[in-house]
Amino acid sequence: MDTRILLVDDEPDIVLMIKEALQREGYQVDVATDGDAAVKKRNLNQILFC
């Protein structure tokens, strides 16, 4: 699957759990731990929705 998801959360345990679940479903997952990092990743990777 070519779908890429930007996961934004500041709780490492939650991020790990959700990221692993999404990857098992075939998604590519980028992670940001706060809003500023999410905006930077969105701009770098040309993510349309986050």
PyMOL Python script that loads the backbone (N, CA, C, O; Angstrom):
from pymol import cmd

cmd.read_pdbstr("""\
ATOM      1  N   MET A   1       0.855  -1.182   0.000  1.00  0.00           N
ATOM      2  CA  MET A   1       0.000   0.000   0.000  1.00  0.00           C
ATOM      3  C   MET A   1       0.893   1.235   0.000  1.00  0.00           C
ATOM      4  O   MET A   1       1.895   1.276   0.715  1.00  0.00           O
ATOM      5  N   ASP A   2       0.544   2.223  -0.782  1.00  0.00           N
ATOM      6  CA  ASP A   2       1.347   3.442  -0.885  1.00  0.00           C
ATOM      7  C   ASP A   2       0.876   4.564   0.026  1.00  0.00           C
ATOM      8  O   ASP A   2       1.438   5.659   0.006  1.00  0.00           O
ATOM      9  N   THR A   3      -0.141   4.302   0.816  1.00  0.00           N
ATOM     10  CA  THR A   3      -0.705   5.355   1.648  1.00  0.00           C
ATOM     11  C   THR A   3       0.215   5.662   2.811  1.00  0.00           C
ATOM     12  O   THR A   3       0.654   4.773   3.541  1.00  0.00           O
ATOM     13  N   ARG A   4       0.497   6.961   2.964  1.00  0.00           N
ATOM     14  CA  ARG A   4       1.370   7.422   4.041  1.00  0.00           C
ATOM     15  C   ARG A   4       0.524   8.215   5.028  1.00  0.00           C
ATOM     16  O   ARG A   4      -0.294   9.046   4.636  1.00  0.00           O
ATOM     17  N   ILE A   5       0.732   7.947   6.311  1.00  0.00           N
ATOM     18  CA  ILE A   5      -0.024   8.608   7.377  1.00  0.00           C
ATOM     19  C   ILE A   5       0.947   9.367   8.272  1.00  0.00           C
ATOM     20  O   ILE A   5       2.024   8.872   8.605  1.00  0.00           O
ATOM     21  N   LEU A   6       0.551  10.566   8.652  1.00  0.00           N
ATOM     22  CA  LEU A   6       1.315  11.339   9.625  1.00  0.00           C
ATOM     23  C   LEU A   6       0.608  11.203  10.967  1.00  0.00           C
ATOM     24  O   LEU A   6      -0.501  11.706  11.147  1.00  0.00           O
ATOM     25  N   LEU A   7       1.248  10.528  11.895  1.00  0.00           N
ATOM     26  CA  LEU A   7       0.720  10.284  13.235  1.00  0.00           C
ATOM     27  C   LEU A   7       1.319  11.318  14.185  1.00  0.00           C
ATOM     28  O   LEU A   7       2.539  11.432  14.306  1.00  0.00           O
ATOM     29  N   VAL A   8       0.450  12.067  14.853  1.00  0.00           N
ATOM     30  CA  VAL A   8       0.913  13.126  15.755  1.00  0.00           C
ATOM     31  C   VAL A   8       0.374  12.854  17.156  1.00  0.00           C
ATOM     32  O   VAL A   8      -0.836  12.815  17.376  1.00  0.00           O
ATOM     33  N   ASP A   9       1.296  12.668  18.094  1.00  0.00           N
ATOM     34  CA  ASP A   9       0.923  12.467  19.497  1.00  0.00           C
ATOM     35  C   ASP A   9       2.172  12.651  20.336  1.00  0.00           C
ATOM     36  O   ASP A   9       3.278  12.359  19.880  1.00  0.00           O
ATOM     37  N   ASP A  10       2.006  13.131  21.550  1.00  0.00           N
ATOM     38  CA  ASP A  10       3.163  13.359  22.424  1.00  0.00           C
ATOM     39  C   ASP A  10       3.379  12.243  23.442  1.00  0.00           C
ATOM     40  O   ASP A  10       4.231  12.362  24.324  1.00  0.00           O
ATOM     41  N   GLU A  11       2.621  11.173  23.326  1.00  0.00           N
ATOM     42  CA  GLU A  11       2.774  10.036  24.235  1.00  0.00           C
ATOM     43  C   GLU A  11       3.465   8.890  23.497  1.00  0.00           C
ATOM     44  O   GLU A  11       2.847   8.258  22.641  1.00  0.00           O
ATOM     45  N   PRO A  12       4.732   8.609  23.806  1.00  0.00           N
ATOM     46  CA  PRO A  12       5.489   7.589  23.079  1.00  0.00           C
ATOM     47  C   PRO A  12       4.831   6.204  23.040  1.00  0.00           C
ATOM     48  O   PRO A  12       4.885   5.525  22.015  1.00  0.00           O
ATOM     49  N   ASP A  13       4.219   5.787  24.134  1.00  0.00           N
ATOM     50  CA  ASP A  13       3.588   4.463  24.155  1.00  0.00           C
ATOM     51  C   ASP A  13       2.397   4.395  23.202  1.00  0.00           C
ATOM     52  O   ASP A  13       2.187   3.390  22.522  1.00  0.00           O
ATOM     53  N   ILE A  14       1.624   5.474  23.162  1.00  0.00           N
ATOM     54  CA  ILE A  14       0.470   5.526  22.263  1.00  0.00           C
ATOM     55  C   ILE A  14       0.945   5.525  20.814  1.00  0.00           C
ATOM     56  O   ILE A  14       0.397   4.814  19.972  1.00  0.00           O
ATOM     57  N   VAL A  15       1.971   6.328  20.533  1.00  0.00           N
ATOM     58  CA  VAL A  15       2.522   6.403  19.170  1.00  0.00           C
ATOM     59  C   VAL A  15       2.984   5.027  18.716  1.00  0.00           C
ATOM     60  O   VAL A  15       2.674   4.599  17.605  1.00  0.00           O
ATOM     61  N   LEU A  16       3.713   4.346  19.559  1.00  0.00           N
ATOM     62  CA  LEU A  16       4.233   3.032  19.191  1.00  0.00           C
ATOM     63  C   LEU A  16       3.099   2.051  18.897  1.00  0.00           C
ATOM     64  O   LEU A  16       3.148   1.323  17.906  1.00  0.00           O
ATOM     65  N   MET A  17       2.098   2.032  19.740  1.00  0.00           N
ATOM     66  CA  MET A  17       0.981   1.110  19.561  1.00  0.00           C
ATOM     67  C   MET A  17       0.227   1.393  18.249  1.00  0.00           C
ATOM     68  O   MET A  17      -0.060   0.477  17.478  1.00  0.00           O
ATOM     69  N   ILE A  18      -0.082   2.658  18.013  1.00  0.00           N
ATOM     70  CA  ILE A  18      -0.834   3.014  16.804  1.00  0.00           C
ATOM     71  C   ILE A  18       0.019   2.815  15.561  1.00  0.00           C
ATOM     72  O   ILE A  18      -0.465   2.307  14.549  1.00  0.00           O
ATOM     73  N   LYS A  19       1.281   3.211  15.629  1.00  0.00           N
ATOM     74  CA  LYS A  19       2.179   3.057  14.477  1.00  0.00           C
ATOM     75  C   LYS A  19       2.289   1.593  14.066  1.00  0.00           C
ATOM     76  O   LYS A  19       2.181   1.267  12.884  1.00  0.00           O
ATOM     77  N   GLU A  20       2.504   0.714  15.036  1.00  0.00           N
ATOM     78  CA  GLU A  20       2.633  -0.717  14.725  1.00  0.00           C
ATOM     79  C   GLU A  20       1.347  -1.277  14.118  1.00  0.00           C
ATOM     80  O   GLU A  20       1.394  -2.075  13.182  1.00  0.00           O
ATOM     81  N   ALA A  21       0.203  -0.857  14.650  1.00  0.00           N
ATOM     82  CA  ALA A  21      -1.077  -1.326  14.116  1.00  0.00           C
ATOM     83  C   ALA A  21      -1.266  -0.861  12.674  1.00  0.00           C
ATOM     84  O   ALA A  21      -1.704  -1.636  11.824  1.00  0.00           O
ATOM     85  N   LEU A  22      -0.940   0.385  12.400  1.00  0.00           N
ATOM     86  CA  LEU A  22      -1.076   0.909  11.036  1.00  0.00           C
ATOM     87  C   LEU A  22      -0.111   0.227  10.076  1.00  0.00           C
ATOM     88  O   LEU A  22      -0.471  -0.070   8.937  1.00  0.00           O
ATOM     89  N   GLN A  23       1.104  -0.018  10.527  1.00  0.00           N
ATOM     90  CA  GLN A  23       2.080  -0.693   9.672  1.00  0.00           C
ATOM     91  C   GLN A  23       1.648  -2.121   9.361  1.00  0.00           C
ATOM     92  O   GLN A  23       1.861  -2.598   8.247  1.00  0.00           O
ATOM     93  N   ARG A  24       1.054  -2.801  10.312  1.00  0.00           N
ATOM     94  CA  ARG A  24       0.543  -4.153  10.058  1.00  0.00           C
ATOM     95  C   ARG A  24      -0.528  -4.147   8.970  1.00  0.00           C
ATOM     96  O   ARG A  24      -0.693  -5.127   8.244  1.00  0.00           O
ATOM     97  N   GLU A  25      -1.250  -3.037   8.864  1.00  0.00           N
ATOM     98  CA  GLU A  25      -2.287  -2.899   7.838  1.00  0.00           C
ATOM     99  C   GLU A  25      -1.712  -2.428   6.505  1.00  0.00           C
ATOM    100  O   GLU A  25      -2.445  -2.275   5.527  1.00  0.00           O
ATOM    101  N   GLY A  26      -0.395  -2.197   6.468  1.00  0.00           N
ATOM    102  CA  GLY A  26       0.264  -1.847   5.216  1.00  0.00           C
ATOM    103  C   GLY A  26       0.523  -0.372   4.979  1.00  0.00           C
ATOM    104  O   GLY A  26       0.977   0.012   3.901  1.00  0.00           O
ATOM    105  N   TYR A  27       0.243   0.454   5.968  1.00  0.00           N
ATOM    106  CA  TYR A  27       0.469   1.887   5.817  1.00  0.00           C
ATOM    107  C   TYR A  27       1.923   2.249   6.114  1.00  0.00           C
ATOM    108  O   TYR A  27       2.588   1.595   6.918  1.00  0.00           O
ATOM    109  N   GLN A  28       2.402   3.300   5.454  1.00  0.00           N
ATOM    110  CA  GLN A  28       3.676   3.901   5.809  1.00  0.00           C
ATOM    111  C   GLN A  28       3.354   4.984   6.834  1.00  0.00           C
ATOM    112  O   GLN A  28       2.444   5.785   6.616  1.00  0.00           O
ATOM    113  N   VAL A  29       4.082   5.023   7.940  1.00  0.00           N
ATOM    114  CA  VAL A  29       3.736   5.930   9.034  1.00  0.00           C
ATOM    115  C   VAL A  29       4.906   6.850   9.350  1.00  0.00           C
ATOM    116  O   VAL A  29       6.011   6.396   9.649  1.00  0.00           O
ATOM    117  N   ASP A  30       4.644   8.151   9.277  1.00  0.00           N
ATOM    118  CA  ASP A  30       5.576   9.157   9.773  1.00  0.00           C
ATOM    119  C   ASP A  30       5.059   9.597  11.130  1.00  0.00           C
ATOM    120  O   ASP A  30       3.849   9.624  11.358  1.00  0.00           O
ATOM    121  N   VAL A  31       5.974   9.942  12.036  1.00  0.00           N
ATOM    122  CA  VAL A  31       5.586  10.313  13.396  1.00  0.00           C
ATOM    123  C   VAL A  31       6.090  11.713  13.715  1.00  0.00           C
ATOM    124  O   VAL A  31       7.219  12.073  13.381  1.00  0.00           O
ATOM    125  N   ALA A  32       5.234  12.497  14.367  1.00  0.00           N
ATOM    126  CA  ALA A  32       5.617  13.796  14.911  1.00  0.00           C
ATOM    127  C   ALA A  32       5.124  13.847  16.355  1.00  0.00           C
ATOM    128  O   ALA A  32       4.045  13.345  16.670  1.00  0.00           O
ATOM    129  N   THR A  33       5.924  14.457  17.226  1.00  0.00           N
ATOM    130  CA  THR A  33       5.569  14.477  18.640  1.00  0.00           C
ATOM    131  C   THR A  33       4.918  15.777  19.087  1.00  0.00           C
ATOM    132  O   THR A  33       4.522  15.914  20.244  1.00  0.00           O
ATOM    133  N   ASP A  34       4.807  16.736  18.162  1.00  0.00           N
ATOM    134  CA  ASP A  34       4.103  17.976  18.485  1.00  0.00           C
ATOM    135  C   ASP A  34       3.659  18.661  17.194  1.00  0.00           C
ATOM    136  O   ASP A  34       4.006  18.233  16.093  1.00  0.00           O
ATOM    137  N   GLY A  35       2.898  19.715  17.352  1.00  0.00           N
ATOM    138  CA  GLY A  35       2.344  20.405  16.194  1.00  0.00           C
ATOM    139  C   GLY A  35       3.387  20.991  15.262  1.00  0.00           C
ATOM    140  O   GLY A  35       3.245  20.911  14.042  1.00  0.00           O
ATOM    141  N   ASP A  36       4.436  21.581  15.825  1.00  0.00           N
ATOM    142  CA  ASP A  36       5.487  22.173  14.992  1.00  0.00           C
ATOM    143  C   ASP A  36       6.175  21.113  14.137  1.00  0.00           C
ATOM    144  O   ASP A  36       6.410  21.318  12.946  1.00  0.00           O
ATOM    145  N   ALA A  37       6.491  19.989  14.751  1.00  0.00           N
ATOM    146  CA  ALA A  37       7.130  18.902  14.003  1.00  0.00           C
ATOM    147  C   ALA A  37       6.191  18.356  12.932  1.00  0.00           C
ATOM    148  O   ALA A  37       6.633  17.983  11.845  1.00  0.00           O
ATOM    149  N   ALA A  38       4.913  18.310  13.235  1.00  0.00           N
ATOM    150  CA  ALA A  38       3.932  17.813  12.265  1.00  0.00           C
ATOM    151  C   ALA A  38       3.873  18.718  11.039  1.00  0.00           C
ATOM    152  O   ALA A  38       3.822  18.233   9.908  1.00  0.00           O
ATOM    153  N   VAL A  39       3.879  20.019  11.260  1.00  0.00           N
ATOM    154  CA  VAL A  39       3.838  20.965  10.140  1.00  0.00           C
ATOM    155  C   VAL A  39       5.097  20.830   9.291  1.00  0.00           C
ATOM    156  O   VAL A  39       5.021  20.848   8.062  1.00  0.00           O
ATOM    157  N   LYS A  40       6.243  20.696   9.932  1.00  0.00           N
ATOM    158  CA  LYS A  40       7.500  20.538   9.187  1.00  0.00           C
ATOM    159  C   LYS A  40       7.484  19.262   8.355  1.00  0.00           C
ATOM    160  O   LYS A  40       7.864  19.280   7.184  1.00  0.00           O
ATOM    161  N   LYS A  41       7.049  18.159   8.951  1.00  0.00           N
ATOM    162  CA  LYS A  41       6.996  16.896   8.207  1.00  0.00           C
ATOM    163  C   LYS A  41       5.985  16.977   7.077  1.00  0.00           C
ATOM    164  O   LYS A  41       6.224  16.468   5.982  1.00  0.00           O
ATOM    165  N   ARG A  42       4.851  17.620   7.348  1.00  0.00           N
ATOM    166  CA  ARG A  42       3.837  17.765   6.300  1.00  0.00           C
ATOM    167  C   ARG A  42       4.414  18.532   5.121  1.00  0.00           C
ATOM    168  O   ARG A  42       4.209  18.151   3.968  1.00  0.00           O
ATOM    169  N   ASN A  43       5.134  19.611   5.403  1.00  0.00           N
ATOM    170  CA  ASN A  43       5.709  20.411   4.330  1.00  0.00           C
ATOM    171  C   ASN A  43       6.806  19.656   3.581  1.00  0.00           C
ATOM    172  O   ASN A  43       6.889  19.748   2.356  1.00  0.00           O
ATOM    173  N   LEU A  44       7.636  18.921   4.289  1.00  0.00           N
ATOM    174  CA  LEU A  44       8.726  18.179   3.660  1.00  0.00           C
ATOM    175  C   LEU A  44       8.219  17.031   2.794  1.00  0.00           C
ATOM    176  O   LEU A  44       8.763  16.775   1.720  1.00  0.00           O
ATOM    177  N   ASN A  45       7.192  16.347   3.252  1.00  0.00           N
ATOM    178  CA  ASN A  45       6.705  15.169   2.564  1.00  0.00           C
ATOM    179  C   ASN A  45       5.483  15.446   1.697  1.00  0.00           C
ATOM    180  O   ASN A  45       4.903  14.526   1.120  1.00  0.00           O
ATOM    181  N   GLN A  46       5.097  16.701   1.607  1.00  0.00           N
ATOM    182  CA  GLN A  46       3.949  17.117   0.796  1.00  0.00           C
ATOM    183  C   GLN A  46       2.693  16.323   1.164  1.00  0.00           C
ATOM    184  O   GLN A  46       1.954  15.866   0.292  1.00  0.00           O
ATOM    185  N   ILE A  47       2.470  16.170   2.459  1.00  0.00           N
ATOM    186  CA  ILE A  47       1.277  15.485   2.949  1.00  0.00           C
ATOM    187  C   ILE A  47       0.102  16.448   2.831  1.00  0.00           C
ATOM    188  O   ILE A  47       0.188  17.591   3.280  1.00  0.00           O
ATOM    189  N   LEU A  48      -0.972  16.003   2.242  1.00  0.00           N
ATOM    190  CA  LEU A  48      -2.109  16.882   2.008  1.00  0.00           C
ATOM    191  C   LEU A  48      -2.991  17.044   3.242  1.00  0.00           C
ATOM    192  O   LEU A  48      -3.522  18.128   3.483  1.00  0.00           O
ATOM    193  N   PHE A  49      -3.153  15.983   4.022  1.00  0.00           N
ATOM    194  CA  PHE A  49      -4.009  16.025   5.197  1.00  0.00           C
ATOM    195  C   PHE A  49      -3.260  15.433   6.373  1.00  0.00           C
ATOM    196  O   PHE A  49      -2.508  14.470   6.223  1.00  0.00           O
ATOM    197  N   CYS A  50      -3.469  16.009   7.539  1.00  0.00           N
ATOM    198  CA  CYS A  50      -2.872  15.424   8.737  1.00  0.00           C
ATOM    199  C   CYS A  50      -3.788  15.615   9.913  1.00  0.00           C
ATOM    200  O   CYS A  50      -3.465  15.190  11.022  1.00  0.00           O
TER     201      CYS A  50
END
""", "prot")
cmd.dss("prot")
cmd.show_as("cartoon", "prot")
cmd.util.cbc("prot")
cmd.orient("prot")
